[in-house]
Amino acid sequence: MKLEITPLVGELDLTYLQITSKLYEYYAFDAVGHCSKKDSNAILARTKKHILLPEGKEKEFINSIMDMPILKGSQAIWDYAALHPQICLTGEDCGLFGFKTKNDDFVAYIRCQPFDTINDINIVGYTPEIEKVAKPMRINYMIDHPEETLPELCFTTLPDSGELICVKRKESGYYPCSWSANDPKLNRRTADHCNEVRGISREQEEAMVIGSMGKWQEHELDHAIEELER
């Protein structure tokens, strides 16, 4: 099974939360593996056995991930990052890399930290059905924690007219763009390009749009009520 590597764009904080605890109950599977410098074969060191079935499709998918050339030996991911720096999560020299991959059955987030003689690999997987539940949770988390997870501004288009607009973090409404075209498809491509070069994911854009429609104020009100109740 050949899997493609998709760099994580604007998903660092949320991916880390997925791997630790935030969406733990929604995982299809969770696995930890390692591969050593001397042995190029990646080894699955630990799994949640009550979720990861020995003969299920999960195992085949995880094995395909662990067989990726990028994870073969501690130097392999550094070599790949030299050509594809977008897999670096917090900077060129951070030593922490992340990407995702998928097939028809699962979407998996992979985080790898290479050391001198070994790679530590975390894999978290979702089925498409679980992802339908997990995605709104991630978006709600971004709206609740905008400073940690969202950019200062992003580009999007109006659903009715297709006009190119800009929305700002924690501000209601939107700002028109003077370089909006009369072609909605062109405006959508422009928004995608502008966001992509800024490292802004489509989910972050969705969270910004939902927030601009009044969710920021709802969050501030809920927070104020909680403080008063304390």
matplotlib code that plots the C-alpha trace (Angstrom):
import matplotlib.pyplot as plt

x = [0.0, 1.6, 0.8, 1.3, 2.7, 0.7, 2.4, 0.5, -0.5, -1.8, -2.5, 0.4, -1.3, -4.4, -2.5, -0.5, -3.7, -5.1, -2.0, -2.2, -5.7, -8.1, -9.9, -8.7, -12.1, -12.6, -9.4, -9.8, -6.4, -3.3, 0.2, 3.7, 6.6, 10.4, 13.0, 16.7, 19.8, 21.2, 17.9, 16.1, 12.9, 10.4, 9.1, 5.6, 6.5, 3.1, -0.6, -3.9, -4.8, -8.5, -8.8, -6.1, -7.3, -4.5, -6.2, -8.0, -7.5, -5.9, -2.8, -2.3, -2.6, -0.2, 2.3, 2.2, 2.9, 5.8, 7.2, 7.4, 11.0, 10.7, 10.6, 13.3, 16.2, 16.9, 18.6, 15.8, 13.4, 16.2, 17.1, 13.4, 13.0, 16.0, 14.0, 10.5, 11.0, 7.2, 7.1, 9.1, 6.7, 8.4, 11.4, 14.1, 16.3, 13.5, 13.9, 10.2, 8.3, 4.7, 2.5, -0.7, -1.7, -4.9, -6.5, -10.2, -10.6, -8.5, -6.9, -3.7, -1.6, 2.1, 4.5, 8.2, 11.2, 14.5, 17.4, 20.9, 20.1, 16.3, 13.1, 10.1, 6.9, 3.4, 0.4, -3.2, -5.9, -9.5, -12.1, -13.9, -17.0, -15.0, -13.4, -16.9, -17.2, -13.5, -13.4, -16.1, -14.5, -11.2, -12.9, -14.7, -11.3, -9.8, -12.6, -12.2, -8.4, -7.9, -4.6, -3.0, -4.4, -5.5, -3.7, -4.3, -6.2, -7.1, -8.8, -12.1, -15.0, -18.6, -20.9, -23.5, -21.5, -18.0, -16.4, -12.9, -12.9, -10.6, -11.6, -9.7, -9.2, -11.7, -13.5, -17.0, -17.8, -15.4, -13.2, -13.7, -10.6, -10.0, -8.5, -11.5, -12.4, -15.8, -15.0, -15.9, -13.6, -10.7, -11.4, -11.5, -8.1, -6.7, -8.0, -6.5, -3.1, -3.0, -3.8, -1.4, 1.6, 0.8, 0.6, -3.2, -5.2, -8.8, -10.0, -8.4, -10.2, -13.5, -12.9, -12.2, -15.3, -17.5, -15.9, -16.5, -20.2, -20.6, -19.0, -16.2, -18.8, -20.6, -17.3, -16.5, -20.0, -19.6, -16.2, -17.6, -20.5, -18.0, -15.9, -19.0, -20.2, -16.8]
y = [0.0, 3.2, 6.3, 9.9, 12.5, 15.6, 18.2, 19.6, 23.2, 25.2, 22.0, 21.8, 22.6, 20.6, 17.6, 17.6, 17.7, 14.8, 12.7, 13.5, 13.7, 16.2, 13.9, 10.6, 8.9, 9.5, 7.8, 4.9, 3.8, 5.0, 3.7, 4.4, 3.0, 3.5, 2.7, 2.5, 3.6, 0.1, -1.6, 0.1, -1.7, 0.4, -1.5, -1.0, -0.8, -0.2, 0.0, 0.3, -3.4, -3.0, -0.7, -1.9, -5.3, -7.7, -8.8, -5.6, -3.0, -0.8, -3.0, -3.0, 0.7, 1.3, -1.1, 0.8, 4.0, 2.4, 1.2, 4.7, 5.5, 8.7, 6.7, 4.3, 5.1, 8.3, 10.1, 9.4, 12.1, 14.7, 13.9, 14.3, 17.5, 19.0, 18.8, 19.3, 21.8, 22.2, 19.0, 20.8, 21.7, 24.5, 25.5, 24.1, 22.9, 21.9, 18.2, 17.7, 16.7, 16.0, 15.0, 13.2, 10.5, 8.6, 5.8, 4.9, 3.7, 6.0, 9.4, 9.3, 12.0, 11.2, 13.0, 12.0, 13.1, 11.7, 11.1, 10.0, 6.3, 6.1, 7.7, 8.1, 7.9, 8.7, 7.8, 8.8, 7.5, 8.4, 6.8, 9.2, 8.8, 9.7, 12.6, 14.1, 14.3, 15.3, 18.2, 20.3, 19.7, 21.0, 24.0, 24.7, 24.4, 27.0, 29.4, 29.0, 29.4, 31.9, 33.3, 29.8, 28.4, 31.0, 33.7, 37.4, 37.4, 35.1, 35.3, 33.7, 34.3, 35.2, 32.2, 34.1, 36.4, 34.7, 38.1, 37.9, 39.1, 39.2, 38.3, 39.1, 37.2, 38.1, 40.6, 40.3, 40.9, 41.1, 43.5, 43.7, 43.2, 45.8, 43.2, 40.9, 39.8, 39.2, 35.5, 33.6, 30.6, 32.9, 34.5, 31.1, 30.2, 33.5, 33.0, 29.4, 30.7, 33.7, 31.4, 28.7, 30.9, 32.1, 28.6, 28.8, 25.6, 25.3, 24.4, 27.6, 29.5, 27.9, 28.7, 32.3, 32.6, 31.1, 33.3, 36.4, 35.6, 36.2, 33.2, 35.4, 37.3, 34.2, 32.8, 36.1, 36.1, 32.4, 33.2, 36.3, 34.2, 31.5, 34.2, 35.6, 32.2, 31.6]
z = [0.0, -1.2, 0.9, 0.1, 2.6, 3.3, 5.4, 8.3, 7.5, 10.4, 12.4, 14.8, 18.1, 17.3, 16.1, 19.4, 21.4, 19.3, 20.1, 23.8, 25.1, 23.6, 21.3, 22.8, 22.8, 19.1, 17.8, 15.5, 16.6, 18.5, 18.0, 19.0, 17.0, 16.6, 14.0, 14.7, 12.8, 12.6, 11.7, 8.8, 9.6, 11.6, 14.6, 16.1, 19.8, 21.5, 20.5, 22.2, 21.9, 22.7, 19.6, 17.3, 16.1, 15.2, 12.0, 11.2, 8.5, 11.1, 11.3, 7.5, 7.4, 10.3, 8.8, 5.5, 7.5, 9.3, 6.0, 4.5, 3.4, 5.3, 8.6, 7.7, 10.0, 12.0, 9.1, 6.6, 7.8, 8.0, 4.4, 3.4, 5.3, 3.5, 0.3, 1.9, 4.8, 5.2, 7.3, 10.0, 12.7, 14.6, 12.6, 10.5, 13.4, 15.8, 15.3, 15.3, 12.1, 11.2, 8.3, 7.6, 5.2, 4.3, 2.4, 1.9, 5.4, 7.6, 8.0, 10.1, 11.7, 12.2, 14.4, 14.4, 16.5, 15.3, 17.7, 17.0, 16.8, 16.8, 15.6, 18.0, 16.0, 17.1, 14.9, 15.5, 13.1, 12.4, 10.2, 7.9, 10.1, 13.3, 11.4, 10.9, 14.7, 15.3, 12.8, 14.4, 17.8, 16.4, 15.0, 18.3, 20.1, 17.7, 18.3, 22.1, 21.9, 19.0, 20.2, 20.4, 17.2, 14.7, 12.6, 12.9, 9.6, 6.7, 3.3, 2.2, -0.1, 0.5, -0.1, -2.1, -4.3, -4.3, -3.4, -2.0, 1.6, 4.7, 8.2, 11.3, 14.5, 17.3, 15.1, 13.8, 10.2, 7.3, 5.2, 1.4, -0.7, -3.4, -5.7, -5.7, -9.2, -10.8, -11.1, -7.8, -8.8, -9.3, -5.9, -4.2, -5.8, -4.6, -1.1, -1.0, -2.3, 0.1, 3.0, 1.9, 1.7, 5.2, 6.6, 7.2, 6.9, 5.5, 9.0, 10.4, 7.7, 8.7, 12.3, 11.5, 9.4, 12.1, 14.7, 12.5, 12.4, 16.2, 17.9, 19.3, 21.3, 22.5, 23.8, 25.6, 27.2, 28.3, 29.8, 31.7, 33.1, 34.3, 36.0, 37.7, 38.9, 40.5]

ax = plt.figure().add_subplot(projection="3d")
ax.plot(x, y, z, "-o")
ax.set_aspect("equal")
plt.show()
